[in-house]
């Protein structure tokens, strides 16, 4: 099992590479990450007007 420090260091590195990453699980094989689907952030705003577009 990874130590708390190892988990935190791995998470920091993964977050630097992919800001939306989450820890999915921790086990004897290490830390497992869950990565956001491509375009998820853009989908949140799909079809919604931005302040510059609103009339």
N, C-alpha and C positions, 0 to 999 in steps of 0.2 A: 504494500500500500504506500502511495506517495505521502510525504509529510505535508503539513499545511503550507509550509514555505515553498515546496516544490509545486504544489497546486497553484499558489498565488503567482509564482514566477511563470509557469506555463500559461496561465490565463492572461497575464500581462503581455507576453509575447504574442499570443494568438489574437488578443484584442488590438495590438498595434498593427497586425497584418490584416485583420478583418474586424472593424469596429462593432459589428452587430453580433459577434460570436457569443454563445452562452455555453456554460458547462452543462453537459447532458448527464454525466455520471462520473463517479470516481470509484475505481476498483483496483484489484491486484495488478491489472495490466496497465494502469495509469489513468490519465484523465481523458475523458471522451468529450469532444466538443460538438455542438450543434451550430451549424452555420445558417445564416438567413438565406432564403431563396433569392435568387437574382431578381431584382426589380421590386421586391417587397416594399421598400421605402417609397418608390415612385407610385406603386399601386394605391398607397394610402391617399394620395392626392388626385388620383385619376378621376376625371369628370367634375372636380371641384374647382371653382374659380379662385384665382389668386387675387390679392387686393388690387393689383394693377389691371386685372382683367374684369373685375366687377364693375358694373355700371350703376 
